C-alpha cells in the first residue's frame, strides 16, 4: 500500500522537443518552464550543443542533446511511452502569436509571451571592464541580412557613439557551423555590453532572454511575412512582442537609412541614461 502511495506521488514527466533553429529552440524553452511550474519533471531536447552551456543554468528542466532529426524520429515511440506528456515544436509556426505563446498553448499552458535565459553566476562576473563609452554588441548576422544597407559605413558611424564588440558567427556561416564553438562567449559579451544590435534571429532571442536592451532591424521580419503571405508580423516577431511590459526593446522601421539608425540609437541611449559623448 505504501509503495502504491509513493508511486502516485511521483511527479509526472514531460518532454519538450525543439526541432528548429536557435531562436525557435529558445522559444520552446517557454513550454518547458511553464510545464515545470505546473509540477512536471521536464526534459528539454535540443539539437544545438552550443546552447547547452546556457540552457543548463535553468533548474526548471534538464537538457538533452540529439544530433539529428532522423535520430528523433527513431526515438519518438520511446519518448511517447516514457513521458506523460510530449510537446513538440510545430513543423510550421502559425504566425498568429509570438512563438513562446504558441508553444505554451500547444503544451496546454497559459499562452504568455515572456521567457527567460540565465548565465551562471561565474560567467556573469567575468572580465568586468569600465568603458568610457557605451558598449554596443553587434551581431555579425547584419552582414547576411543587410538588405542593401552599407554595414561597414553604419558601423563606422556607430563607433563615434559607442565601443563596438562583434558577436556571432562569420556571416557566411549558420548555426550548423557553430555546433563546436558554443554561444556562451557571445552571451557573456552581450551581457557585458550596454545594448545589443542586430537583425531578428537567434542572437536577438539570446540577448532579450538575458534582459539586455536591444535595437533590432526588421527587414527580415518583412521578408518572412512575404514568404508566408501575411500582411505583417509586427505583432509576432521581435522582442517587443515577447516582453510587452519592458521598454528596453526597440524595433527599427524596415528599410530605414543609416542616418536614421544613428539618430534612433542616440535616442535609445538617452532613454537608457547612457552617455555617448554628446556636447
LOKETOR-958050 format. One line per 10 residues: number of its first residue (from 0); for each residue x, y, z of C-alpha. Coordinates in nm, 4 decimals. Last residue first. Layout:
<rs>
NUM> X Y Z  ...
</rs>
This chain:
<rs>
278> 2.8074 6.8091 -2.6044  2.7196 6.4478 -2.6735  2.9745 6.1911 -2.5633  2.7625 5.8758 -2.5767  2.6420 5.8980 -2.2167  2.3871 5.6244 -2.1451  2.0730 5.7063 -1.9480  1.8648 5.4315 -2.1087  1.6278 5.6784 -2.2730  1.9213 5.8876 -2.3956
268> 2.0889 5.5779 -2.5344  1.7671 5.4921 -2.7178  1.7524 5.8428 -2.8653  2.1151 5.8189 -2.9788  2.0415 5.4805 -3.1392  1.7441 5.6247 -3.3306  1.9568 5.9129 -3.4589  2.2235 5.6673 -3.5753  1.9682 5.4289 -3.7290  1.8013 5.7209 -3.9122
258> 2.1368 5.8184 -4.0621  2.1838 5.4594 -4.1737  1.8550 5.4875 -4.3632  1.5367 5.2982 -4.2762  1.4488 4.9929 -4.4846  1.2232 4.8429 -4.2166  1.1404 5.0563 -3.9111  1.3802 4.9924 -3.6223  1.2412 4.7901 -3.3327  1.3450 4.8874 -2.9798
248> 1.3429 4.6558 -2.6796  1.4035 4.8185 -2.3394  1.0503 4.9316 -2.2512  0.9523 4.6100 -2.0732  0.5787 4.5383 -2.0359  0.5341 4.3945 -2.3854  0.8212 4.1487 -2.3377  0.7825 3.8847 -2.6067  0.6231 4.1196 -2.8581  0.8890 4.3879 -2.8154
238> 1.1488 4.1163 -2.8772  1.0680 4.0749 -3.2449  0.8254 3.8545 -3.4354  0.4522 3.8221 -3.3665  0.2656 4.1565 -3.3522  0.4740 4.3183 -3.6275  0.4216 4.0126 -3.8450  0.2708 4.1878 -4.1462  0.0336 4.1260 -4.4386  0.0894 3.7506 -4.4309
228> 0.1729 3.5566 -4.7479  0.4151 3.3248 -4.5613  0.7175 3.4267 -4.7668  0.6068 3.7889 -4.7558  0.5773 3.7839 -4.3767  0.9219 3.6234 -4.3502  1.0658 3.9035 -4.5650  0.9050 4.1760 -4.3517  1.0522 4.0147 -4.0405  1.3921 4.0034 -4.2143
218> 1.3733 4.3769 -4.2750  1.3109 4.4355 -3.9036  1.6429 4.5534 -3.7618  1.6854 4.5330 -3.3864  1.7867 4.7601 -3.1018  1.8102 4.5582 -2.7825  1.8343 4.6244 -2.4092  1.9745 4.3110 -2.2409  1.7250 4.1112 -2.0372  1.9052 3.7739 -2.0593
208> 1.6311 3.6438 -2.2906  1.6463 3.9630 -2.4970  2.0097 3.8954 -2.5845  1.9513 3.5286 -2.6672  1.6433 3.5870 -2.8824  1.8329 3.8655 -3.0600  2.1207 3.6235 -3.1117  1.8884 3.3687 -3.2713  1.7225 3.5989 -3.5216  1.5683 3.9415 -3.5821
198> 1.8524 4.1595 -3.7030  2.1231 4.3008 -3.4781  2.2101 4.5436 -3.2001  2.2657 4.4554 -2.8333  2.2948 4.7429 -2.5880  2.5040 4.8153 -2.2758  2.7528 4.5332 -2.3197  2.8737 4.2925 -2.0500  2.5772 4.0571 -2.1007  2.6284 4.0638 -2.4769
188> 2.9937 3.9666 -2.4357  2.8927 3.6909 -2.1901  2.6311 3.5562 -2.4321  2.8866 3.5591 -2.7144  3.1305 3.3574 -2.5041  2.8491 3.1179 -2.4086  2.7336 3.0574 -2.7637  2.9324 2.7440 -2.8398  3.2130 2.6764 -3.0865  3.1593 2.3153 -3.1911
178> 2.7980 2.3437 -3.3054  2.8625 2.6796 -3.4716  2.8720 2.5617 -3.8333  2.5180 2.4251 -3.8141  2.4093 2.7601 -3.6681  2.4913 2.9416 -3.9929  2.8116 3.0539 -4.1668  2.8913 3.3082 -4.4403  2.8256 3.5954 -4.1991  3.1025 3.4960 -3.9563
168> 2.9447 3.3565 -3.6383  2.8052 3.5668 -3.3584  2.9179 3.8688 -3.1611  3.1138 4.1821 -3.2509  3.2134 4.4445 -2.9970  3.1644 4.8119 -3.0722  3.2622 5.0919 -2.8350  2.9960 5.3554 -2.8679  2.8871 5.6821 -3.0246  3.1555 5.7541 -3.2855
158> 3.1777 5.3773 -3.3401  2.8175 5.3815 -3.4601  2.9188 5.5865 -3.7647  3.1900 5.3363 -3.8616  2.9401 5.0561 -3.8006  2.6931 5.2136 -4.0440  2.9592 5.2581 -4.3133  3.0651 4.8937 -4.2772  2.7019 4.7799 -4.2879  2.6100 4.9549 -4.6132
148> 2.2427 4.8508 -4.6238  2.1202 4.6662 -4.9322  1.9088 4.4123 -4.7448  2.1823 4.3702 -4.4794  2.0690 4.0314 -4.3530  2.3908 3.8463 -4.4295  2.6057 4.1313 -4.2983  2.3805 4.2049 -4.0026  2.4273 3.8444 -3.8905  2.7603 3.9659 -3.7492
138> 2.5587 4.0702 -3.4441  2.6598 4.3965 -3.2800  2.7326 4.4328 -2.9074  2.7355 4.8083 -2.8358  2.9388 4.9228 -2.5367  2.8639 5.2712 -2.4023  3.1727 5.4930 -2.3937  3.4157 5.5462 -2.1046  3.4351 5.1680 -2.0603  3.4790 5.0052 -1.7203
128> 3.5746 4.6396 -1.7517  3.4227 4.3350 -1.5816  3.6136 4.0374 -1.7150  3.3954 3.7585 -1.5740  3.1097 3.8366 -1.3334  2.8179 3.6795 -1.5266  3.0138 3.3688 -1.6197  3.0639 3.2701 -1.2546  2.6984 3.3385 -1.1638  2.5919 3.1110 -1.4484
118> 2.4037 3.2819 -1.7277  2.0263 3.2561 -1.7418  1.7555 3.2712 -2.0052  1.3997 3.3953 -1.9594  1.0710 3.3872 -2.1498  0.7715 3.6169 -2.1855  0.4936 3.5552 -2.4391  0.2082 3.4205 -2.2219  -0.0047 3.1440 -2.3697  -0.1262 2.9827 -2.0422
108> -0.0244 2.6177 -2.0589  -0.1641 2.3200 -2.2509  0.1674 2.2380 -2.4166  0.0407 2.3587 -2.7562  -0.0626 2.6867 -2.5905  0.2855 2.7181 -2.4401  0.4362 2.6626 -2.7832  0.2137 2.9352 -2.9286  0.2875 3.1909 -2.6559  0.6628 3.1497 -2.6975
98> 0.6273 3.1628 -3.0768  0.4616 3.5042 -3.0558  0.1040 3.4966 -3.1909  -0.0768 3.4210 -3.5174  0.2410 3.3221 -3.7028  0.1096 2.9618 -3.7123  0.4562 2.8112 -3.6711  0.5456 2.5313 -3.9090  0.6553 2.1783 -3.8199  0.5272 2.2585 -3.4721
88> 0.7742 2.2301 -3.1836  0.6981 1.9087 -2.9996  0.5355 1.8608 -2.6607  0.5397 1.5113 -2.5132  0.3342 1.4484 -2.1997  0.3330 1.1500 -1.9617  0.6818 1.0569 -2.0793  0.8228 0.7057 -2.1229  0.5957 0.5637 -2.3942  0.5835 0.8763 -2.6108
78> 0.9596 0.9144 -2.5693  1.0171 0.5544 -2.6755  0.7991 0.5990 -2.9850  0.9907 0.9234 -3.0607  1.3330 0.7528 -3.0520  1.3703 0.6770 -3.4229  1.2177 1.0029 -3.5452  1.4490 1.1962 -3.3130  1.7504 1.0201 -3.4573  1.6413 1.1349 -3.8035
68> 1.6217 1.4931 -3.6741  1.9937 1.4809 -3.5982  2.2300 1.5205 -3.3067  2.0094 1.4839 -3.0003  2.1062 1.6729 -2.6879  1.9294 1.6544 -2.3523  1.8657 1.9451 -2.1163  1.7019 1.9033 -1.7746  1.4295 2.1488 -1.6754  1.3355 2.4051 -1.4113
58> 1.6948 2.4463 -1.2929  1.7783 2.6841 -1.5786  2.1578 2.7092 -1.5959  2.1654 2.4091 -1.8340  2.0162 2.6283 -2.1060  2.3263 2.8465 -2.1316  2.6009 2.5833 -2.1550  2.3555 2.3770 -2.3690  2.3018 2.6343 -2.6425  2.6132 2.5492 -2.8464
48> 2.5088 2.1834 -2.8441  2.2155 2.2657 -3.0771  1.9912 1.9653 -3.1467  1.7656 2.0304 -2.8478  1.5524 1.8155 -2.6160  1.4177 1.9613 -2.2912  1.3347 1.7211 -2.0103  1.0699 1.8318 -1.7636  0.9578 1.6964 -1.4275  0.6054 1.8316 -1.4301
38> 0.4526 2.0354 -1.1481  0.2664 2.3090 -1.3340  0.5685 2.5379 -1.2902  0.7750 2.2756 -1.4702  0.5246 2.2776 -1.7544  0.5632 2.6562 -1.7787  0.9428 2.6351 -1.7875  0.9478 2.3698 -2.0590  0.6854 2.5472 -2.2694  0.8884 2.8698 -2.2670
28> 1.2017 2.6708 -2.3550  1.0438 2.6328 -2.6987  1.1226 2.9942 -2.7873  1.4935 2.9304 -2.7259  1.4737 2.6443 -2.9747  1.2987 2.8622 -3.2321  1.5782 3.1192 -3.1991  1.8467 2.8509 -3.2410  1.6876 2.6901 -3.5472  1.4008 2.4403 -3.5393
18> 1.3415 2.0974 -3.3837  1.2751 2.1715 -3.0164  1.1292 1.8779 -2.8225  0.9676 1.9335 -2.4829  0.9406 1.6158 -2.2767  0.7146 1.5853 -1.9738  0.7254 1.3583 -1.6688  0.4610 1.3427 -1.3987  0.5899 1.3841 -1.0479  0.5704 1.0776 -0.8254
8> 0.3002 1.0945 -0.5583  0.1007 0.8050 -0.7040  0.4137 0.5891 -0.6950  0.4733 0.6630 -0.3281  0.1099 0.5793 -0.2426  0.1379 0.2495 -0.4317  0.4537 0.1610 -0.2406  0.2830 0.2370 0.0909  0.0000 0.0000 0.0000
</rs>
